[in-house]
Amino acid sequence: MVVKPSSRWDELQKPSKFQSKLEKMRKEMKKSGTQIDLTEGDPVIFGHVNQSISDSLVEAAEGGWHMYPEQSPWRDELRKAISSFEKRHRNIEYNPEDVIIGPGVAGCFQILHYSLLEPGSEMVVIEPAHYLLGPTSYWYYFQSRVVTSPCSEDEEWEPEVEELRSKITSRTKGIVIVNPNNPTGAVYSERALKEIVNIAGENDLPIISDEIYGLITFDGIVAKPAAEFAKDVPVIALSGMSKIFMRTGWRVGYICFHDPEGRISELSKVTKRVAGLYGHGITAMPTPILFAATKAFQGSIDAGIEMTKRLEVRRDHTMKRIKEIDGVSCIKPRGTLYCFPKVHEIGRTWKTDEGFILDLLKEENVIFNRGSGYGDSGFGHFRLLLLPDQRIIDEALNRLEHFLKGH
């Protein structure tokens, strides 16, 4: 007898030809020892470390916090700490009861999707956005679809709000924003956020706001949380420890419900229940991590601020270097860990950005993320990390320049 998998996975996506070829080439060329791989936005692997908060993890182990999480006080204490953190750093009041903890922002998105989506659902996503890579990869499971609304590169990657308004239908379940933005580094203006809030209000929709980069901004700019402008519009904000605390591997994320008029109270209740199901969300998180995360959110973000200062210096140098390369331009990022250069020969010399990425890897052993993976308006771009040491960024750009001159 052959045991077959569940039919719900019949649409499970296989790697595309591009992904398969890229991975094969990456592994083969990595053997040379000269590969520069700038695809992973992980502060830790590029040497950005907040070592002091590890003391709390040691304290948890020595203090005997090894029981099931529901038998400890740390789930509730962490919710309280996150609520206080959001008030201190973003000036938004969240009741601790309206904070849901999950295994990273990725895990929180999964909890939210399970709670919100159903067959025929649509979510309008302002792109370019990382949301179109990971968080939507399993949506066929819900028989739901993504509808995208572009940003304008000519307007420093501001959302095109009239386009957004035109994408709303009776099937729309919410509007998704990633602000500050991965991959562009844009920080949406107050005007844009207010217009998005107005559109959501006009259509009785929640805003789902990924704010994981909200405290990593440059030039004194403050990234305003969507909830600041949403007096009567519900906002579901997501963030976590991965970036500002430099703890990607701790997998601590959270969802905050801003719902001043109770419009999504039923969704909030269901999401909390889904997050607490056996083997789901918070029930799968280690108690020592909950203890250490509580201490981190109660403490300072000084180490994250220092990292941000280093990134700003690298941003400035990188922008100067990009300007020296013929055929490449880039809007100056105002935050996050990235910039999003445009290669003007993509669409001409290379018909696709996939072809550009593969040729660059083959000839120069440098690999970036392709722009179109973040949405149609990312076509012709690639995502460049600001995380590596400047010498590595310069070497990657030197190879890019050599590559473009050869073509």
N, C-alpha and C positions, 0 to 999 in steps of 0.2 A: 504494500500500500504506500502511495506517495502522499505525504502530508503537505498540503498546500497552504501558503500564507493567506491571511485574511484578504478578501477581495477589496477592502477599503484601501489597500496599498497598490492596487493595480496601476494607479497613475503615478506611482513613486518615480520621481525624476531620476533618470540616469545622467551621468556626466555628459555634457555636450562634446562634440568632436573637438572643439577648441579646448575645453577643460582637460580632456584626456591627453591631447597632444601637448598642451602646456605642462602638465604634470610629468609626462614622460621626459620631455626636454629638460625640465627643471632638475629632475633626479640625475639625468645623464650628465648635464653640464656642471652640476654641483661637485662632481668628482674632481674637477680641476682645482678646486680650492680658491677660485677667484670670483665666485659668484657674489653679486650684491643683490640681495633679496629684500625689497622694500614694499612688501605686501601686507605685513601684519602690524596693525596699530596697537601694539602692546608696549607700554612704557618699560616694563620690567626687562624684556629681552634686549632692550637698547640701553640698559644700565641705569634707568631711573628707579631708585629704590627709596622707600620710606621705611627704613629699618626699625625705627623707634616703636612703631605700632606692633612689631612682632613680639615685643616684651609682653603684651597683653595675652598673646596666644600661649606663651610659656606659662604665664600666670594662670590661665585657664586650665592647662594640663596639670600644673602643680596643685591647683586648688580643687582638683577632683571633679571638674565639670564634664563628666563623661556619660551622663545619663541621656535618655531620650529627650529631645528638645522640649516636648510638652511637659516633662517633669521638672523643668528648670524655669527660673523666672526670666530668662534672657530673651525670649521672643517678645514679651511685653516691654521689657526694658529697652530693647533695640527699637521698637516702634516709638517709644517716648523719646529716645535719643535722636531718631531721624526727624521727628516732628520739631524738636528744639533746633536741630541743625538747619532745617529748611527755614525756620523763622529767623535765625541768626544771619544766614548767608543769602537768602533770597527774599526775606521779609514776607513770606506767605504762611498763613496760619493753617495748619492741618491738625485735626484732632488725631491723636495716636490711634484711635479706633479706625480711622480712615486711611491708615498706612498698612499696606500688605507687603510682606517680605517674601522674596523668592530667590532662586539660584541664578543671580545675575540678571541684567536687563533682558537678556535673551529668554531666560526662564520666566521672567515676569510677563514678557510679551506672549509667551505660550499660554500662560494662565489666563491672560486677558482675552486672547483669541478664542480659547475654549469656552469662555464665558459669554462672548459677544457674537461670534459668527455663526451663521447657519446657511443652508443651501440658498444660493441666490444673493447672498450678501455682497455688498461692494464697500470698499474703503477707498477714499480719495487720498492719495499720498502726494505731497508736494516734493518734487524731485528736481535735481539729483538728491538721492538719499540712500544711506546704507540700509534702510528699512527694506529696500527692494532686493537686497542680497539674501541675508539670512532669515529674517522674521517672516517672510512671505513664502519661503521655499516649501512649506508643507500645507499651503492653503487649499490645494486640491482635495485634501482630506475633509475640509469643510464645504467643498463645492462652492467656494467663494472666490471673488476676483478683485484684483487691484485695478483702480483707475488712477492714472497719474495726471498731475497738473504741474506745468513747468515753472522754473525760475528763469529770470533773464540775466544772462551773463553781462549784457551791456549795462544793466542796472546793478552791478555788483552782486549778482545772484539773489536779488530780491524776488519774492513770489509774484507771479502774474495773477493778480487777484480776480480779474474778470474772467480769465481762463478757469480759475478755481470755481467761481460761481457757476460756470456753464457745465461743470462736471458733476454737479449734485443731481441725484435722481431719487426716486422713491425707495430705491434699494440701498441707498447710502447709509452706512451705520456710523460713520465718523470721519473726521479729517485728521490726517496724521502729519505732524511736522517733526523735523529733526533740527533743533536750534539750541546752541550753535551747530552748524551743519557739517556733517561728515557725508561727502568728501570735500566740499568747497571751502570750508573754513569761514563761511559767511555767518554773520550774526544779524538776524532779521531786525529791521528797524521797528520802533514803536508803532509807526504808521502801518506797516505791513501786519504786525500782530493784531492791532485793533481792527483792521479790515477782515482778517481771518476770523476773529472773534465775532464780528458782525455777521459774516456769512454763516457761521455755525449757528448763531442765534436766530437768524432768519429762517433756518431750516430745521430747528430743534435737534441739532446734532452736537455730540461731544467733540472736543478737541483732544486728540491723543498726542501728547508732547514728550518726545524723547529729549531729556535735558541732561544727559550724562556728561556733556562737555560744558555745562552752564557756568562753571567756575574757572574755566581755562580760556581766558580772553586776553587780548593784547591792547596796547595803546590806551589803557585806562578805560576801555569800553566795558560797560556792564551789560551782560545778556539778561534781558528782562524775561522772567517766566511768563508763560501765556496766562496763568491764573491771575496775574496782576491786573490784567485788563478785562477779565471775564467776570464781571460783577454778578451776572445772573446766568452765565453760560457755563455748563459743566466742563471741567478740564480733568483729564486723567494724565498725570505727569509721571514719568519714569526716570529713575536715576540709579546710582549705585556707587560702589567703591572702586571700580576698575581703573578710572582715569585720575581723578584728583587725589585719591589715596594711593594710587599705583599698586593696586592689589587685584589684578585681573584674575589670578588663580584662586582667590578666596570665594568667588562667585556669590557676592552679596549684592542684590538689587532690590528695588522697592517700587511700589506703585502708590501714588497719593491721589485720593479723590477730592477734588474741589467741586462741591455741589451745593451752592448756597440755597437753591430752591428745591432741592430734593428730586431733581429730574431724572437722576440715574441711581436713585437709592436702591431700586430692585437689582440693577446690574451690580452695584457695589456689594450687596448682600450675597448674590450668587458667586461673584468673584472671590470673596472671602471664603465661601464654602468650598469652591473648587481648589483654592490654594491650600486648604487644610485637609483635602482628601488623602486617604492612606497612600503613601508613596509619592504624593505630589508636592510641589512647591516647598513650603516651609517645613513640612514633615521630613523632607529629604536633606535638610541642611544640618551640618554637624554642630553640636552644642558648643564646643570650644570656639568655633568660628563666630557664633552668635555672641558669645561673651566678648571676644576680642573686637568684633565690629561695634558693639555697644560702646566700648571704651574709645574707639577711634572717632565715632560720631560725637562723643562727648568732649573730645579734645580739639586740637587746632588743625588747620590745613596748611600750616607754614611750609611743610615739605612740598606740598602741591604748588604753593605759590612760588617757591624757589624754582621748581621745574618749569613753571609757566614763564618765568623770567628768562631761563635758558632757552626755551623754545622761541621766545620773541626775538632774541638775538639771532638765533638760527634762521628764523623767518626773514629777518631783514637782510642777512647775508645771502640767503637762498634767492630771494627776489632779485637782488642785484645780479647774482650769477645768471639767473634765467633770462634777464634782459639782454645779456651778452650773447645769447644763443639765437642765431637767425632761425626764423620759422617757428618760434615758441613764444607764447605770451601767457600771462597769468594774472588774474585778479588777486590783489593782496588779501590774504586771509586775515580775519580779525579775531580768530580764536581757533580752538581745537588743536589737533596734532598734525594737520595736513594742509597742503595746498593742492590746487587742481589745474595744472598747466594745460594749455591747449597747443596741440601740434597741428599746424595749419596744412600740412601735407596729407593728413588723414582725411580720406574722402577723395584724394587725387592720386598721389603716389601709392598710398595704401587705401583700398576701397573700404576697409573696415579697421577699427582700432584693434580687433583681434589679430589681424595680419601684422599690424605695427608691433604689437607686444611680442608676438612670436619671432619676428625678424630681429627685433632688438635683443631678445634673449639669445638667439642663435649667434648673432654677430658680436655682441658686446658682453654677454653673460650678466645682464642687468634685467631685473624683473620688477614691473610695477603692476598695480591693478588697473585694468582698462576702464575708461570712463563710462562706456555705455552700460556697464553692469549696474550703475547707479541710476539708470533711467535714460530715456532717449536724449534729453538735453545734455547728458554727459558725453555724447558721441564726440570723438575727436580729442578727448582729454585723457589724462592719466592721473592717478592719485599719487602724490609724492609725500613721503613722511618727513616731518620735521624732527622726529625723535632721535635719529642716529647722530653720532658725532659728526661735526661739520665736515671733517675730512672724508667721511664716507659719502655724505650728500654731494660734496664737490666731485668726488671720483665718479659717482653715478652720473652726474650732469656732464662731466668731461666725456664720458663714454657716450652719452646721448648726443652731445655735440659732434663728436667724431662720426657717429652713426649717421646723423642727418647730413653732414657734409658729404658722406659717401653716396648719398641717394639724391 
